[in-house]
């Protein structure tokens, strides 16, 4: 009887706390309702974000509190690039770039002519580039004191710039379905078109060969410096991949217009959706460089989200045949007891919520104290039978509980790890 009561208490505890562990992205109080366009993370404590109506906010305690700064421009602040936690640049819609050298306490407005600055990047401390509306392109060789007009690279809006060195870089444009990716090897003097006929929003190159580009409902990848691009994933329909970044050569994240974040752990070959409990568009995502655990995402209406778990670490899920089940189910894991891995099967039937993008499903593992020790699944599934292999190599011998939540359905089963 004591065992039954203890097991009931554990399951009850899991039920009470599942809503807090379902999403690995937690909403922060940004103190603004103005939509945010860009974010950059420097240390676990120091984070900047900027956006509409001249909004610049800064946190010095990891997002717990935010201070609104007062820049000299009141238009839409579209992009940012910081060398470190004190010196950086922010682009605007008013033909100016703002610079700070004291962590945002003071800002200097630098005229670059006209146009909307959609992207700023510095491959070195002295050489930087910016680009934006109707293809305007500027270059500095003195750390942003002066910006030289390099002409109009294209007649379309430049949405993203990425330079690996002072001379070698790429840009992408968004012009409906006729956007392009271009490459320069001489510091922006000449450009070669490498891809076209798509909407491109963001670029990131891991090295001189491997790069990624985001577009509407797709991520594209190249392994030959941009000569050829292939689609590596399709995210839910109507979701634009607004911004992407690689934190390590293997792990990267992208912010999507459906309010979720997608994550790769294999250098951009495959992507898994991280649910954030949001539906409004996310415009940018940023992580502490080299640390794929601590990150922030920003978007509409002042939305700021934070993760300290890398958005959750998910295991590939395999479909089991083509049969559509009649009911929800969570099967007993097998083998059980197990060491160190075991298989868990679950079924998603046809429901009003399982059409289209599918039904949101989470599969979470807890210890006997009700503490989450692994988040195996947090994504959408269409009706079908599925299997996942759970590797418990990092866990100690003991009893664990795994819980499936799919819409209003939930079920918890027990498993035993013996090493």
Secondary structure, 3 states (H helix, E strand, C coil): CHHHHHHHHHHHHHHHHHHHHCCCCEEECCCCCCCEEEEEECCCCCEEEEECCCEEEEECCCCCCCEEEECCCCCCEEEEEECCCCCEEEEECCCEEEEECCCCCCCEEEECCCCCEEEEEECCCCCEEEEEHHHEEEEECCCCCCCEEEEECCCCEEEEEEECCCCCEEEEEECCCCEEEEEECCCCCCCEEEEEEECEEEEEECCCCCEEEEEECEEEEECCCCCCCEEEEECCCCCEEEEEEECCCCCEEEEECCCCEEEECCCCCCCEEECCCCCCCEEEEEECCCCCCCEEEEEHHHCEEEECCCCCCCCCEEECCCCCCCCCEECCCECCCECCEEEEEEEECCCCCCCCCCEEEEEEEECCCCCEEEEEEEEEECCEEEEEEEECCCCCCEEEEEEEEECCEEEEEEEEECC
